[in-house]
Amino acid sequence: MFRYTCTEFPPLALFWNDQERYKPVRTLKDAAEMLITRWPNDDGEEYIVAVKACLDAINGLISPAAARDALIRAAQEAGIRCLSVVH
């Protein structure tokens, strides 16, 4: 059912209200869990697009990079700072 649950994409750090508290997002599974269980609001247009994009990417319908881009747009919409993590 979930083909790409462990697929990695360039990691992100999402910074919540408190700038020192962040959550790393390394996989599609991390992104989907973040959106569904920890997101501050669930009524934004970009939020809905990001949830669908994560599910589509997990099921192999779109690329993990497209889902990552949707997550970044949803974070911007919600006022969540997003930082690309470089190894």
Beta strands, then each sheet from edge to edge (+ up, - down):
strand 1: 8-15
strand 2: 22-27
strand 3: 81-84
sheet 1: 2+ 1- 3+
end
